[in-house]
Amino acid sequence: MADPVVRLDRVSKRYPKLTALDAVSLEIRAGEIFALLGPNGAGKTTLISIVAGLVRASEGTVTVLGKDVVADYRFTRRNVGVVPQEINFDPFFNVEETLRIQAGYFGVRLTEERLKEILVALDLEPKRKASPRTLSGGMRRRLLIGKALVHEPKVLFLDEPTAGVDVELRHSLWAYVRTLRDRGTTIVLTTHYLDEAEELADRVGVVDHGKLLVVDDKRALLERHASRQMRVTLASKLDVLPPALAALGLALENDGRSLHVRVKPGETFGAALTALAAAGIPFTDVETERMRLEDVFVELLHGRAA
């Protein structure tokens, strides 16, 4: 296996009254989309800021492409792009000027070919000479992504990239993220839209209170943690659940008008359905559903709280 593009080794960040990151060790592989999930204040943005060189860790080491982010900061910053949560722009420059100035910060001369590639990919070509003040929220978000890409970084951090944008734009940005991944860019994504992580990510990490709770392949995580659930709509209201059904984990819902049961990965609903038939309880509909990444995320956080 190739060396990781980004490696954190027992990285902590402490403030006088807060530990933002607590001994986090993590390896991010070349060419993957890695989703970093966690509630507000979990430490996601702090982690990104440390890798990007915007914040210095209290303890531990961080490398990008094998180079230390402190000792070799010129190299590592040249190879990292960051799309921040906050929309920021200089109102005195148009879209094209904004991108050219951003490239200059990295010592890069933005060619017309590269500029047009970015503008077309992000659907900003018609707004090339427009002031960012006149752009919609979604267009400003695209401009932020363009700014992060002007120096062609090997690693791109997307910190809540689709916050506040419409569904059509979200899907359009998803497509572009996949294109970047296919070109060899390693992408680290933080998002509150769990469907976004489920759609895009190859691997998932969950962080809470500065600690990394789990890191795993998305499919493996779902298969291991994601149980299935069944909801049975009853033909008539049921006031008391027979003990035989309760023993199998069935529970009344919807004021006695439906039953719900969850089974672990690999188990079936056969026993529950057999017991339901034996009890002579008529029903009109049965729905089954596999837990999504959102359910696994909530379960992991609740497990930590417990």
Phi and psi in degrees as a GROMACS rama.xvg file:
@    title "Ramachandran Plot"
@    xaxis  label "Phi"
@    yaxis  label "Psi"
@TYPE xy
-66.4724  154.082  ALA-2
-61.6735  146.854  ASP-3
-65.3067  148.907  PRO-4
-73.4279  -41.025  VAL-5
-124.693  132.859  VAL-6
-133.684  127.597  ARG-7
-113.053  130.196  LEU-8
-121.982  103.139  ASP-9
49.4251  55.6805  ARG-10
-88.5104  128.303  VAL-11
-127.414  150.086  SER-12
-135.753  116.692  LYS-13
-117.901  137.361  ARG-14
-113.401  167.493  TYR-15
-50.9573  -38.4614  PRO-16
-120.777  15.8899  LYS-17
-155.776  137.37  LEU-18
-104.129  105.501  THR-19
-78.755  -35.7133  ALA-20
-134.139  140.811  LEU-21
-130.503  95.1542  ASP-22
52.9083  52.7571  ALA-23
-86.6593  126.125  VAL-24
-118.444  130.686  SER-25
-157.82  140.944  LEU-26
-123.256  130.537  GLU-27
-113.923  127.494  ILE-28
-86.7504  157.463  ARG-29
-66.1327  134.556  ALA-30
74.4843  15.821  GLY-31
-106.6  162.351  GLU-32
-105.325  114.873  ILE-33
-109.553  122.197  PHE-34
-96.4308  122.44  ALA-35
-104.529  111.901  LEU-36
-112.631  152.341  LEU-37
166.729  158.217  GLY-38
-70.2993  172.058  PRO-39
-56.4047  136.154  ASN-40
80.1514  9.85661  GLY-41
-74.4106  -25.6343  ALA-42
120.796  4.91107  GLY-43
-62.9386  -50.8885  LYS-44
-67.402  -33.6825  THR-45
-61.9277  -43.4963  THR-46
-60.0942  -47.1907  LEU-47
-60.6675  -43.8855  ILE-48
-63.1522  -35.3619  SER-49
-68.7498  -44.6743  ILE-50
-63.9401  -38.7671  VAL-51
-78.1654  -7.0841  ALA-52
85.1187  12.5529  GLY-53
-86.0423  -22.579  LEU-54
-135.734  142.659  VAL-55
-99.9492  134.119  ARG-56
-67.8909  148.775  ALA-57
-75.1901  -35.0545  SER-58
-146.551  159.965  GLU-59
90.3299  174.778  GLY-60
-127.106  150.116  THR-61
-131.57  132.287  VAL-62
-125.774  147.785  THR-63
-124.842  121.276  VAL-64
52.7369  36.9978  LEU-65
83.7557  -2.28736  GLY-66
-106.517  138.305  LYS-67
-69.5621  134.401  ASP-68
-71.7913  -13.7583  VAL-69
-97.0058  -53.61  VAL-70
-68.7893  -34.7412  ALA-71
-119.019  47.9764  ASP-72
-63.5752  -32.3766  TYR-73
-63.1665  -43.409  ARG-74
-65.9763  -48.8415  PHE-75
-67.7406  -40.5833  THR-76
-66.976  -31.0619  ARG-77
-67.2467  -21.8979  ARG-78
-106.821  8.15482  ASN-79
-121.732  134.63  VAL-80
-118.845  142.219  GLY-81
-129.668  127.567  VAL-82
-103.95  106.981  VAL-83
-76.5086  167.108  PRO-84
-66.5722  -43.2322  GLN-85
-78.9694  136.002  GLU-86
-79.7798  121.208  ILE-87
-135.858  140.496  ASN-88
-161.074  160.822  PHE-89
-94.9124  116.642  ASP-90
-69.3953  -8.45783  PRO-91
-91.3617  -3.33799  PHE-92
-124.838  145.308  PHE-93
-79.6652  -178.471  ASN-94
-59.8772  -48.5177  VAL-95
-60.9275  -47.3018  GLU-96
-61.946  -38.4203  GLU-97
-59.4943  -44.1493  THR-98
-69.597  -39.5763  LEU-99
-66.5648  -40.768  ARG-100
-64.8828  -42.3367  ILE-101
-60.1806  -41.5111  GLN-102
-62.3247  -36.836  ALA-103
-62.7347  -29.8408  GLY-104
-60.8765  -26.2867  TYR-105
-101.167  9.08958  PHE-106
71.5706  26.1466  GLY-107
-109.227  132.14  VAL-108
-91.5429  115.028  ARG-109
-79.5164  110.115  LEU-110
-71.3997  159.97  THR-111
-61.1862  -38.3269  GLU-112
-62.4605  -46.4274  GLU-113
-68.2565  -39.9113  ARG-114
-59.4754  -47.3714  LEU-115
-65.4483  -36.3834  LYS-116
-59.2178  -44.5713  GLU-117
-66.9581  -45.3432  ILE-118
-61.7425  -44.1473  LEU-119
-68.3938  -44.0166  VAL-120
-60.5458  -34.3128  ALA-121
-100.786  9.99548  LEU-122
58.0933  38.6863  ASP-123
-108.223  -0.506551  LEU-124
-55.1315  -43.9266  GLU-125
-65.6486  -18.0982  PRO-126
-104.39  17.9402  LYS-127
-53.1402  -42.1678  ARG-128
-101.089  8.8074  LYS-129
-84.2653  149.215  ALA-130
-74.9528  139.688  SER-131
-55.9512  -24.0302  PRO-132
-63.6209  -25.4557  ARG-133
-91.8082  -4.04335  THR-134
-83.1655  150.758  LEU-135
-70.6886  168.611  SER-136
-58.3591  -40.598  GLY-137
-66.1977  -39.4647  GLY-138
-67.1746  -38.134  MET-139
-63.7872  -37.0908  ARG-140
-63.5505  -39.2683  ARG-141
-64.8187  -38.2063  ARG-142
-63.0004  -39.0484  LEU-143
-59.169  -41.809  LEU-144
-65.1157  -41.3178  ILE-145
-59.5541  -41.7106  GLY-146
-62.1393  -36.3852  LYS-147
-74.7949  -14.6463  ALA-148
-104.351  -8.24859  LEU-149
-60.2643  -30.4303  VAL-150
-97.778  12.9427  HIS-151
51.622  61.6589  GLU-152
-69.7066  152.542  PRO-153
-78.9326  -26.44  LYS-154
-126.395  129.545  VAL-155
-121.777  122.611  LEU-156
-99.4303  123.902  PHE-157
-111.902  103.495  LEU-158
-96.409  100.298  ASP-159
53.7764  57.6393  GLU-160
-69.0367  -22.2728  PRO-161
-112.93  17.9363  THR-162
-61.8408  124.612  ALA-163
78.7611  10.5088  GLY-164
-105.646  160.674  VAL-165
-77.0317  168.688  ASP-166
-61.7052  -41.6026  VAL-167
-61.6621  -43.276  GLU-168
-67.7256  -39.0344  LEU-169
-55.3974  -48.3847  ARG-170
-65.9038  -35.2285  HIS-171
-66.1276  -40.9184  SER-172
-69.0121  -35.5032  LEU-173
-57.903  -45.0537  TRP-174
-61.3477  -40.6684  ALA-175
-70.0374  -35.9003  TYR-176
-60.8038  -42.3181  VAL-177
-63.8784  -38.7902  ARG-178
-61.4325  -43.8743  THR-179
-61.9943  -42.9612  LEU-180
-61.214  -42.7759  ARG-181
-64.2225  -24.8554  ASP-182
-84.7554  -2.31549  ARG-183
106.122  0.62136  GLY-184
-76.8341  132.213  THR-185
-86.0297  130.484  THR-186
-122.291  129.858  ILE-187
-113.596  122.472  VAL-188
-117.742  126.37  LEU-189
-109.823  140.381  THR-190
-158.457  150.804  THR-191
-95.9676  -6.87622  HIS-192
-90.7902  100.589  TYR-193
-65.8633  -27.517  LEU-194
-65.8904  -29.9132  ASP-195
-65.0329  -46.5158  GLU-196
-63.9161  -41.1276  ALA-197
-65.6318  -35.1819  GLU-198
-73.3995  -39.1925  GLU-199
-102.471  -36.9012  LEU-200
-73.6732  145.246  ALA-201
-88.8096  -43.2256  ASP-202
-129.892  160.478  ARG-203
-132.608  137.754  VAL-204
-123.633  139.853  GLY-205
-117.182  125.227  VAL-206
-120.84  142.125  VAL-207
-151.846  134.838  ASP-208
50.8932  38.6709  HIS-209
80.3344  -2.38613  GLY-210
-108.56  142.017  LYS-211
-85.8731  112.689  LEU-212
-81.7361  -39.7815  LEU-213
-158.767  145.91  VAL-214
-135.964  126.266  VAL-215
-161.686  161.561  ASP-216
-59.1804  138.894  ASP-217
-57.8336  -46.398  LYS-218
-65.7892  -41.2479  ARG-219
-64.4881  -38.6223  ALA-220
-62.9  -44.7167  LEU-221
-65.7288  -41.5176  LEU-222
-67.4844  -35.2245  GLU-223
-80.2467  -39.7825  ARG-224
-100.758  -25.2731  HIS-225
-82.291  105.056  ALA-226
-77.7603  175.518  SER-227
-115.48  153.336  ARG-228
-130.369  151.474  GLN-229
-127.75  136.588  MET-230
-122.676  125.127  ARG-231
-111.882  121.094  VAL-232
-86.9913  120.725  THR-233
-83.2619  151.184  LEU-234
-70.0631  -29.089  ALA-235
-147.135  159.925  SER-236
-61.7144  138.482  LYS-237
-116.1  122.202  LEU-238
-84.8311  -36.5601  ASP-239
-129.753  131.688  VAL-240
-83.9545  125.288  LEU-241
-56.2809  140.56  PRO-242
-55.0663  -35.1512  PRO-243
-62.9036  -35.0433  ALA-244
-76.2286  -40.999  LEU-245
-60.8746  -35.8035  ALA-246
-65.5422  -24.4927  ALA-247
-90.8957  3.93129  LEU-248
94.0711  3.13133  GLY-249
-72.7884  146.688  LEU-250
-140.046  145.862  ALA-251
-75.4564  143.26  LEU-252
-137.569  170.439  GLU-253
53.5493  46.1649  ASN-254
57.5772  39.356  ASP-255
83.0741  9.11504  GLY-256
-96.2136  -6.88865  ARG-257
-150.098  161.835  SER-258
-118.496  148.533  LEU-259
-133.684  139.462  HIS-260
-146.358  146.295  VAL-261
-122.548  138.909  ARG-262
-120.694  153.666  VAL-263
-73.697  160.995  LYS-264
-54.3454  132.722  PRO-265
92.9173  -16.9756  GLY-266
-90.0025  163.425  GLU-267
-118.039  172.636  THR-268
-93.5919  10.0834  PHE-269
-56.8576  -47.2965  GLY-270
-63.8459  -40.5732  ALA-271
-65.201  -42.5699  ALA-272
-68.5447  -38.0349  LEU-273
-63.901  -44.0216  THR-274
-66.53  -34.3776  ALA-275
-65.8204  -43.2261  LEU-276
-66.3686  -40.8679  ALA-277
-64.7571  -31.0146  ALA-278
-77.7851  -9.79362  ALA-279
69.561  31.0195  GLY-280
-94.966  114.674  ILE-281
-74.0312  144.486  PRO-282
-139.833  160.688  PHE-283
-110.788  -19.4019  THR-284
-157.37  150.049  ASP-285
-133.485  127.628  VAL-286
-123.458  133.723  GLU-287
-118.585  150.641  THR-288
-152.745  135.636  GLU-289
-88.1682  139.849  ARG-290
-61.1311  142.307  MET-291
-95.81  174.729  ARG-292
-56.9514  -34.4567  LEU-293
-59.8736  -42.3288  GLU-294
-65.8132  -40.22  ASP-295
-63.5005  -42.6478  VAL-296
-58.6939  -48.4913  PHE-297
-64.0025  -39.8664  VAL-298
-65.2461  -39.524  GLU-299
-64.411  -42.8942  LEU-300
-67.1396  -40.3621  LEU-301
-66.0612  -36.2206  HIS-302
-63.1761  -38.9595  GLY-303
-66.1554  -42.848  ARG-304
-62.0175  -40.6093  ALA-305
